[in-house]
Amino acid sequence: MFTLEQNRKNQRRQEKKKRRRKILVFILSLVVFLAGLFLVVRLLTPKNTDTAAQEAKSNQKAQPSVSRKKEKKKAATETKEIVQNEALDQYLTELHFSGTAVVVRDGKMVLNKGYGYRNREKQEKNTPDTEFYIGSSQKALTATAILQLVEEGKLSLTDPVSRYLTGFPSGITIKNLLNHTSGLKGHLETNSKITPRELVQDIEERGIKQAPGKWDYRDSNYTVLAYLVEKLSGEKLEDYYKKHIFKPAKMTQVGFYEDFAKQKNASTGYYLKQDGSYSIPSMPDLSQLFGVGNVYMSAGDMYRFDQALMSGKLLSPESLAEMFTKGSSSGYGMGFYVDPGSYNNHGVLNGWNVSNSISKSGKTFVILFSNIQNNISSFGKVNNEVYKILNRTN
């Protein structure tokens, strides 16, 4: 009896152990299944904001910040200085030239360097990217625009201006305006804002002081031409320049006076006083200089304009020949003076003084942009000296 009872107890004990094992196996299987399901769901579910933020934070050390990337990009876009002619560099340094010089010969950049300060108060230096007002050198842009319109058949150089402006004095041709031989009295500049139409109306009302044909340099000649560009093209002068000159010439640091102060590389113009100190001259309202002195650019962009002009990107050979033909004994053609060995234009604005020269062979370009109006007595002499140094050393 005892033995039988003992056997039953052992049998019940074994059955309980088997049940426990089954339950344990089931629980372990369930845990494994749930863990696998969790991993699958996590892989298929987009990361939430907190997770993305944590991972971004953990990766900050491995990746440069956005601001650092921008700084590197900014540094990469700055134009590097080039000095391939030490004699030229020394000459401009000893001359106390303040501005940017670009000299190119036979397609090679000989010099592209800033001298002095673009802002003396902040001790910010001139660089190849500094922007300057170009004054009357803008007339070369306006002359180019007119000659482009001639090529399109929208006017002729021999056309009387009165054909397009009915109130204009008779007997004056488009070519007279381009050559400064119109005989106009011209607009008297004020310091108030004015529209292009108001400028032309004033020029018409003031009339002529002499018969057309004699040299008499007047900004008003090119103001009228700039107005005709707008009238005949149907575009504002700024838009015409951008589309037909700046873009094909690949000029990027160039614009009109309204935007000049916003440019990070804009220069400040200075006047050297007799006591050796510098003053900042007051500026007229540059709407008064429509088409003749309200554009800024870098020296590099002036080179790009010159190069595009000489290579036929802007004008045909026939139009270029017209531009570089003397219109009077003064030697002025259309936007350029025609000198024995080069084509030159010059621009002065309150605080700025620029010189732009192209050799007649088209192989040499000398661009000198200064933000001190009067510390160099003659940029013509400086330009000639640069050519002499090049001929000796290159």
Protein Blocks (a to p, Z undefined) as FASTA:
>chain_A
ZZmmmmmmmmmmmmmmmmmmmmmmmmmmmmmmmmmmmmmmmmmpccdfklmmmmmmmmmm
mpccfklmmmmmmmmmpccdddfbfklmmmmmmnopacdddddeehiafbdcdehjfblk
lopacdfkbccdekjmlmmmmmmmmmmmmmnopacfklcfklmmmkbcehiafklmmnop
nopnbjaddfbdcdfklmmmmmmmnopabdchiacddfklmmmmmmmmmmmnopafklmm
mmmmmmmnopabgcdfklmmmpmkbccdddddfkopacddddddfklmgoilpcccdfkl
mmmmmmmmmnopmbcfklmmmmmpcfbfnopaehpacdfkbccdddddehiacdddddfk
lpaccddddfbfklpfblklmmmmmmmmmmmmZZ
